[in-house]
């Protein structure tokens, strides 16, 4: 079984609080986009009486930047399913990466969600979407979002999801500068006055009629990442210079994206910006 695992971009990310355990509380708009990893899951014969998960589960990836085995989040997702007793056979998972690693695009979280969904289907486990989201929440804050893979507003540490019925039909040009940024490092460096959560009415208005992209596209984490990595500042400026109506860093970076109402203009920008040294460029659609 092969499952496509989409990337995401954050159209808005505000840091609104901090829990006693150190986790930051956020208010963010997540949009899946048409840039995909592929997760291939195969089954083999039952392995007999052994309970050793290491003998029943093999996870590999075609990217040297992604750990294989138990350090891979897709392995951890499969491990949850196997430990539940729903799967008796040997499981082999291979991930074909297209989403850059450490880019703020949610590739690892999406791979984990795709693994849960794929195992549920392939082995006819019968878990409901709610059950899958519960398992996903044990893996990371972004993973539950990818179970449904639809636009959503995420609050808390990212686990409180409110679906967004429809996004404007926009193209996004994503630029990856060629290096990763560690999310944990960004949050450790964050020193800001916490913002108030945005009102539901104002968020709804901005999403439905994003004429003023400057009001919608806000990311509180930019003040840390952009100060450390001027290359990202340069690419964001390039997107605006090539006609993007607005540009923003996704998540904690390092990827930035520009939004275009004109697909042709986005294609022209792609032709120019893919020539930037060390840059990977992806022209995608926002998925609703």
Backbone torsions as a table, in degrees:
resi	resn	phi	psi	omega
1	UNK	NA	134.6	177.2
2	UNK	-117.7	134.7	-179.3
3	UNK	-130.0	134.1	175.4
4	UNK	-84.1	135.3	-179.3
5	UNK	-115.1	107.1	-174.0
6	UNK	-77.2	153.9	170.2
7	UNK	-79.9	171.7	174.5
8	UNK	-134.6	158.1	167.0
9	UNK	-125.5	152.4	174.7
10	UNK	-96.4	111.2	177.8
11	UNK	-75.5	-17.5	179.3
12	UNK	-160.8	139.2	178.4
13	UNK	-148.6	109.1	176.0
14	UNK	-113.0	141.6	174.3
15	UNK	-98.2	117.1	-168.5
16	UNK	-115.4	-1.8	179.9
17	UNK	177.9	-178.0	179.2
18	UNK	-148.3	132.7	-179.8
19	UNK	-81.4	166.7	179.7
20	UNK	-63.5	-26.6	-179.3
21	UNK	-85.0	4.2	175.6
22	UNK	98.1	-14.0	179.0
23	UNK	-70.4	137.1	177.8
24	UNK	-84.0	144.1	175.9
25	UNK	-94.3	134.8	-175.3
26	UNK	-126.6	164.6	172.5
27	UNK	-136.0	106.8	-170.4
28	UNK	-136.4	152.7	174.0
29	UNK	-107.6	118.3	-178.0
30	UNK	-105.9	132.4	178.0
31	UNK	-129.0	121.4	173.3
32	UNK	-70.7	148.6	-178.7
33	UNK	-132.2	164.4	-173.1
34	UNK	-84.9	53.5	171.2
35	UNK	-125.6	122.3	-166.4
36	UNK	-128.3	141.2	155.7
37	UNK	-85.9	163.9	173.7
38	UNK	-122.7	127.5	178.9
39	UNK	-109.9	117.7	-179.9
40	UNK	-107.2	125.0	-177.1
41	UNK	-119.4	128.7	176.4
42	UNK	-127.2	154.8	-179.2
43	UNK	-117.3	151.6	177.2
44	UNK	-127.7	-176.8	-179.4
45	UNK	-66.2	155.9	174.4
46	UNK	-54.5	145.9	-174.5
47	UNK	-96.9	11.6	177.0
48	UNK	89.2	-145.0	-170.6
49	UNK	-84.2	-7.6	-175.3
50	UNK	-66.8	141.8	175.0
51	UNK	-106.5	3.5	-177.1
52	UNK	-72.4	112.1	-178.6
53	UNK	-63.6	-31.6	-179.3
54	UNK	-61.2	-24.0	177.6
55	UNK	-92.8	-12.1	-177.1
56	UNK	-107.6	-3.6	-174.1
57	UNK	-141.2	124.6	177.6
58	UNK	-127.4	125.3	179.6
59	UNK	-125.7	125.4	178.5
60	UNK	-129.6	165.7	-179.2
61	UNK	-148.4	146.5	-179.2
62	UNK	-83.9	0.2	178.7
63	UNK	-104.7	129.4	177.9
64	UNK	-69.7	-12.6	-179.6
65	UNK	-84.6	-5.4	-177.1
66	UNK	-110.5	127.2	179.1
67	UNK	-68.5	146.8	174.2
68	UNK	-102.0	166.3	178.0
69	UNK	74.5	-149.9	-168.6
70	UNK	-65.3	-19.3	179.0
71	UNK	-81.4	-9.0	-179.6
72	UNK	-84.7	133.5	-176.9
73	UNK	-65.7	-28.6	175.0
74	UNK	-66.9	-36.4	174.5
75	UNK	-60.7	-45.3	-179.6
76	UNK	-63.3	-36.1	177.0
77	UNK	-64.6	-47.0	179.2
78	UNK	-64.3	-35.9	178.9
79	UNK	-59.2	-40.6	178.1
80	UNK	-61.1	-42.1	-179.2
81	UNK	-67.8	-41.3	-178.7
82	UNK	-67.5	-41.6	-179.0
83	UNK	-66.7	-21.5	178.1
84	UNK	-71.4	-13.7	179.7
85	UNK	88.7	1.7	-175.9
86	UNK	-79.8	-17.6	-175.6
87	UNK	-124.5	124.6	-178.5
88	UNK	-105.7	-25.4	-175.4
89	UNK	-77.7	171.4	171.1
90	UNK	-77.9	138.2	-177.8
91	UNK	-119.5	130.8	174.4
92	UNK	-118.4	129.1	-178.1
93	UNK	-124.7	129.8	175.5
94	UNK	-125.4	130.4	-178.1
95	UNK	-108.6	124.5	173.3
96	UNK	-100.8	112.4	-172.9
97	UNK	-88.0	132.1	167.6
98	UNK	-127.3	-27.4	177.2
99	UNK	-75.6	123.0	-179.2
100	UNK	-58.9	147.3	-179.1
101	UNK	-85.1	138.4	177.9
102	UNK	68.9	32.2	-174.6
103	UNK	-106.5	-5.7	-175.1
104	UNK	79.5	20.2	-177.0
105	UNK	-107.2	2.2	172.7
106	UNK	75.0	22.0	-175.6
107	UNK	-58.9	-47.7	-179.5
108	UNK	-63.6	-42.9	178.9
109	UNK	-63.7	-39.5	179.0
110	UNK	-66.6	-39.3	177.0
111	UNK	-62.0	-40.1	179.4
112	UNK	-65.0	-44.0	178.7
113	UNK	-64.1	-41.7	178.4
114	UNK	-62.0	-35.4	177.4
115	UNK	-64.3	-45.6	177.7
116	UNK	-60.8	-46.4	-179.1
117	UNK	-63.7	-44.4	-177.8
118	UNK	-65.3	-44.9	178.6
119	UNK	-63.6	-39.3	179.0
120	UNK	-60.4	-39.3	180.0
121	UNK	-77.6	-48.3	-173.1
122	UNK	-62.9	-39.2	-177.4
123	UNK	-99.8	7.1	177.9
124	UNK	50.9	47.9	-177.1
125	UNK	-68.9	-37.7	176.4
126	UNK	88.3	15.8	177.5
127	UNK	-71.0	140.8	176.2
128	UNK	-76.2	161.6	174.4
129	UNK	-54.9	-35.4	178.8
130	UNK	-63.8	-43.1	178.6
131	UNK	-63.8	-42.0	178.7
132	UNK	-62.7	-39.3	178.2
133	UNK	-65.6	-35.2	177.0
134	UNK	-63.2	-44.2	176.2
135	UNK	-64.5	-41.4	-178.8
136	UNK	-60.2	-36.5	-177.9
137	UNK	-66.0	-19.7	177.3
138	UNK	-78.0	-13.1	-174.4
139	UNK	-99.7	-30.4	-178.1
140	UNK	168.6	158.5	-173.2
141	UNK	-65.7	-31.6	-177.6
142	UNK	-84.9	-17.2	-171.7
143	UNK	-63.5	-43.6	179.3
144	UNK	-57.2	-34.3	179.0
145	UNK	-57.2	-39.0	-175.1
146	UNK	-78.4	-10.1	175.8
147	UNK	-62.1	-43.6	175.7
148	UNK	-92.9	-34.3	176.9
149	UNK	64.7	35.6	177.8
150	UNK	-118.9	158.2	178.9
151	UNK	-54.7	140.1	-177.1
152	UNK	-156.4	155.0	168.8
153	UNK	-96.8	129.3	-177.3
154	UNK	-116.2	131.2	178.3
155	UNK	-130.1	-175.5	-170.2
156	UNK	71.0	-131.2	172.8
157	UNK	-95.9	12.5	179.6
158	UNK	117.4	-4.5	-173.6
159	UNK	-89.1	-18.5	-179.9
160	UNK	-90.3	104.6	-172.3
161	UNK	-108.0	133.7	174.1
162	UNK	-122.8	114.8	-177.3
163	UNK	-59.8	145.6	172.8
164	UNK	-110.7	114.6	-171.2
165	UNK	-58.5	-39.4	-173.2
166	UNK	-153.0	136.6	172.3
167	UNK	-107.2	155.7	174.0
168	UNK	-59.5	150.9	178.9
169	UNK	-78.6	97.6	-176.0
170	UNK	-126.8	151.7	169.1
171	UNK	-99.8	148.4	176.9
172	UNK	-127.1	135.1	173.9
173	UNK	-106.2	114.0	-177.9
174	UNK	-99.2	131.6	177.3
175	UNK	-117.9	123.3	175.2
176	UNK	-106.2	121.0	-171.1
177	UNK	-75.5	-3.3	177.2
178	UNK	100.4	4.1	177.2
179	UNK	-142.5	149.8	179.9
180	UNK	-87.5	163.5	172.0
181	UNK	-129.1	133.5	-178.1
182	UNK	-83.4	121.2	-178.6
183	UNK	-58.6	-44.0	-178.1
184	UNK	-59.5	-39.6	179.1
185	UNK	-63.3	-42.3	-178.6
186	UNK	-61.2	-47.5	-178.5
187	UNK	-67.0	-33.1	176.9
188	UNK	-65.2	-32.7	-178.0
189	UNK	-85.2	-10.5	-172.5
190	UNK	-68.3	121.8	177.4
191	UNK	-133.3	88.5	-178.8
192	UNK	-136.6	161.3	169.4
193	UNK	-78.2	121.0	-173.6
194	UNK	-62.0	139.5	-178.2
195	UNK	-88.0	162.0	174.8
196	UNK	-82.3	145.6	176.4
197	UNK	-58.4	140.9	178.4
198	UNK	-71.4	141.6	178.3
199	UNK	-67.1	145.9	-179.2
200	UNK	-58.3	-39.7	-176.6
201	UNK	-65.9	-40.3	-178.5
202	UNK	-69.3	-39.3	178.0
203	UNK	-63.1	-45.0	-179.6
204	UNK	-59.9	-42.4	-180.0
205	UNK	-64.4	-43.5	-178.4
206	UNK	-64.9	-36.2	-178.3
207	UNK	-73.2	-42.6	-176.7
208	UNK	-70.7	-35.8	-177.6
209	UNK	-131.5	71.2	-176.2
210	UNK	-78.9	59.1	179.2
211	UNK	-73.2	-43.2	178.2
212	UNK	-96.6	88.1	-176.1
213	UNK	-64.8	-23.3	179.3
214	UNK	-62.6	-29.0	179.8
215	UNK	-82.4	-31.2	-179.9
216	UNK	-80.5	-46.0	-170.8
217	UNK	-85.1	91.0	178.7
218	UNK	-131.5	134.6	178.0
219	UNK	-139.4	108.4	-177.7
220	UNK	-63.9	-20.3	-178.1
221	UNK	-79.7	-12.6	-180.0
222	UNK	-60.6	-33.1	-175.9
223	UNK	-62.7	-26.5	176.6
224	UNK	-84.8	-54.4	-171.5
225	UNK	-68.1	-43.5	-177.6
226	UNK	-67.5	-32.5	178.1
227	UNK	-66.7	-32.3	-178.6
228	UNK	-85.7	-29.9	-173.8
229	UNK	-126.1	86.4	-179.0
230	UNK	-61.5	-21.0	177.4
231	UNK	-59.6	-36.3	179.2
232	UNK	-68.5	-38.4	176.2
233	UNK	-59.6	-43.4	-179.4
234	UNK	-60.8	-45.3	-177.4
235	UNK	-69.0	-36.1	176.5
236	UNK	-62.9	-42.4	177.4
237	UNK	-64.9	-37.1	178.8
238	UNK	-62.7	-41.2	179.0
239	UNK	-60.3	-43.8	179.3
240	UNK	-67.1	-38.7	179.7
241	UNK	-66.1	-27.7	-179.6
242	UNK	-92.2	11.5	170.2
243	UNK	106.2	5.2	176.3
244	UNK	-64.9	137.1	177.8
245	UNK	-70.1	-23.1	176.5
246	UNK	-165.1	155.8	-179.5
247	UNK	-141.6	149.0	-176.2
248	UNK	-158.1	152.7	170.3
249	UNK	-78.8	141.4	178.2
250	UNK	-92.3	129.1	179.5
251	UNK	56.4	-132.6	178.7
252	UNK	-91.9	7.3	-178.8
253	UNK	88.8	175.9	18.9
254	UNK	-97.7	-4.5	-176.8
255	UNK	-75.0	145.7	171.6
256	UNK	-122.7	157.2	179.5
257	UNK	-137.1	153.2	172.6
258	UNK	-118.8	141.8	178.9
259	UNK	-100.8	136.5	-177.7
260	UNK	-129.9	132.3	171.7
261	UNK	-82.2	-21.1	179.0
262	UNK	-105.3	119.3	178.6
263	UNK	-64.9	-37.6	179.7
264	UNK	-64.2	-41.5	178.4
265	UNK	-64.6	-38.0	178.0
266	UNK	-63.9	-39.0	178.6
267	UNK	-65.6	-39.4	178.1
268	UNK	-63.9	-41.1	178.0
269	UNK	-65.3	-38.3	177.7
270	UNK	-59.1	-44.6	-179.1
271	UNK	-58.9	-34.5	-179.3
272	UNK	-84.5	-45.6	-170.1
273	UNK	-79.2	-20.0	176.1
274	UNK	-69.5	-11.6	178.6
275	UNK	-86.1	-8.6	177.4
276	UNK	-61.1	135.9	-175.8
277	UNK	-60.5	127.9	175.4
278	UNK	77.0	2.8	-173.6
279	UNK	-96.0	137.5	166.8
280	UNK	-102.7	131.2	-177.4
281	UNK	-120.5	137.7	-177.8
282	UNK	-134.2	123.3	175.3
283	UNK	-95.4	119.6	-172.4
284	UNK	-133.3	168.1	172.2
285	UNK	-108.5	148.1	169.0
286	UNK	-76.3	129.4	-175.9
287	UNK	-96.9	131.6	175.7
288	UNK	-114.3	NA	NA
